[in-house]
Amino acid sequence: MTSDVIDWDNAYRGQGVFEGPPPWNIGEPQPELAALHRAGKFRSDVLDAGCGHAELSLALAADGLTVVGIDLSPTAVAAANKAAQERNLANASFVQADITSFTGYDGRFNTVIDSTLFHSLPIEGRDGYLRSVHRAAASGAAYYILVFAKGAFPAEMEPKPHEVDEAELRAAVSKYWQIDEIRSAFIHANAMAIPDAPFEMPSHGTDEKGRMKFPAFLLSAHKA
Ligand SMILES: C[S@@+](CC[C@H](N)C(=O)[O-])C[C@H]1O[C@@H](n2cnc3c(N)ncnc32)[C@H](O)[C@@H]1O
């Protein structure tokens, strides 16, 4: 499915709108998801949907979980596979595929994690995505989505991620999954340099590492 947000592979090749590495490449898992991992919420096998450079998957694999990451960008998938090899993580594998229509993993995963993928998909891709990951999940599997909340980006920014409000997120996900909780959360990202941008980024505050903290939702659900 063609993206209406950004050319993802270009961004990873340093040829996109950003100067330098993409702002979501923070060199570690998103803190909200790292906290869930520390709390023991993730069970093997894990699907990292839209894994990118896959610091989340790599951290889980280093702790012994078997992880599969799927991403549209061949550049990101190659980087993730290289990192797994360098870190001797034979239990982590990464595959290039479109998450809105992938097949071949029916009933396999006990955990599905979406670390900032949901808002990266075209709105018309959401249903295929939710259906595909539901099919790939085992009965009772847990599902987590970390997604930008409305207002994260300036109204004039175009294109921008498809931020959600709580009702919209609930309506989309509940078609396939049993929702347990939707709560406010943060997405951490490096400062964005978009040359000649005709808008100001809102100041949402920063974390202890100086990264921007964007308003988000963390959704927890399970497969009945
Ligand atoms: C904002 S990045 C997040 C990457 C990673 N999960 C993280 O937390 O750093 C969104 C990712 O979704 C991937 N993506 C976008 N559309 C996709 C699709 N249709 N199928 C698979 N991956 C997709 C992009 O290539 C990108 O790596």
The ligand as a MOL file (V3000), in Angstrom:
LIG
                    3D

  0  0  0     0  0            999 V3000
M  V30 BEGIN CTAB
M  V30 COUNTS 27 29 0 0 0
M  V30 BEGIN ATOM
M  V30 1 C 7.2120 5.9070 12.6880 0
M  V30 2 S 8.0140 4.4780 12.0650 0 CHG=1
M  V30 3 C 8.1610 3.4720 13.5320 0
M  V30 4 C 9.2360 2.4230 13.4300 0
M  V30 5 C 9.4590 1.5770 14.6900 0
M  V30 6 N 8.2920 0.7980 15.0230 0
M  V30 7 C 9.8650 2.4460 15.8410 0
M  V30 8 O 9.1760 2.4970 16.8670 0
M  V30 9 O 10.9380 3.0650 15.7250 0 CHG=-1
M  V30 10 C 6.7110 3.6550 11.1810 0
M  V30 11 C 7.1750 2.4070 10.4730 0
M  V30 12 O 6.0730 1.7990 9.8100 0
M  V30 13 C 6.5390 1.2780 8.5780 0
M  V30 14 N 5.3910 1.1330 7.6790 0
M  V30 15 C 4.6370 2.1080 7.1350 0
M  V30 16 N 3.6700 1.5700 6.3650 0
M  V30 17 C 3.8230 0.2280 6.4270 0
M  V30 18 C 3.1450 -0.8680 5.8370 0
M  V30 19 N 2.0950 -0.6980 5.0150 0
M  V30 20 N 3.5870 -2.1230 6.1170 0
M  V30 21 C 4.6470 -2.3220 6.9370 0
M  V30 22 N 5.3250 -1.3080 7.5280 0
M  V30 23 C 4.9180 -0.0550 7.2750 0
M  V30 24 C 7.5660 2.2910 8.1060 0
M  V30 25 O 8.4450 1.7930 7.1290 0
M  V30 26 C 8.2450 2.6590 9.4260 0
M  V30 27 O 9.3480 1.8370 9.6720 0
M  V30 END ATOM
M  V30 BEGIN BOND
M  V30 1 1 1 2
M  V30 2 1 2 3
M  V30 3 1 2 10
M  V30 4 1 3 4
M  V30 5 1 4 5
M  V30 6 1 5 6
M  V30 7 1 5 7
M  V30 8 2 7 8
M  V30 9 1 7 9
M  V30 10 1 10 11
M  V30 11 1 11 12
M  V30 12 1 11 26
M  V30 13 1 12 13
M  V30 14 1 13 14
M  V30 15 1 13 24
M  V30 16 1 14 15
M  V30 17 1 14 23
M  V30 18 2 15 16
M  V30 19 1 16 17
M  V30 20 1 17 18
M  V30 21 2 17 23
M  V30 22 1 18 19
M  V30 23 2 18 20
M  V30 24 1 20 21
M  V30 25 2 21 22
M  V30 26 1 22 23
M  V30 27 1 24 25
M  V30 28 1 24 26
M  V30 29 1 26 27
M  V30 END BOND
M  V30 END CTAB
M  END
